[in-house]
């Protein structure tokens, strides 16, 4: 597996974990809604960044191959 794919998989796992953590905060503690929302936005940002990294990697690989 290429290193970029491994990093994408890791970032995906982190994003899913942040989603579950933020949902747990919202259910258990009402003032944590802001923290849960921040964690959710962080997960989305990680997803966007990982997609950008993957596209850059694939573009460079395509030019070399």
NORVENGI-V59324 format. One record per residue. RES is the residue in one small letter. SS is DSSP state (H for helix, E for strand, L for the rest). BURIAL is # if it has 24 or more other C-alpha atoms within 12 Angstrom, else .. Layout:
RES:SS:BURIAL + RES:SS:BURIAL
This chain:
x:L:. + x:L:. + x:H:. + x:H:. + x:H:. + x:H:. + x:H:. + x:H:# + x:H:. + x:H:. + x:H:# + x:H:# + x:H:. + x:H:. + x:H:# + x:H:. + x:H:. + x:H:# + x:H:# + x:H:. + x:H:# + x:H:# + x:H:. + x:H:. + x:H:. + x:H:. + x:H:. + x:H:. + x:L:. + x:H:. + x:H:. + x:H:. + x:H:. + x:H:. + x:H:. + x:H:# + x:H:. + x:H:. + x:H:# + x:H:# + x:H:. + x:H:# + x:H:# + x:H:. + x:H:. + x:H:# + x:H:# + x:H:. + x:H:. + x:H:# + x:H:. + x:H:. + x:H:. + x:H:. + x:H:. + x:H:. + x:H:. + x:H:. + x:H:. + x:H:. + x:H:. + x:H:. + x:H:. + x:H:. + x:L:.
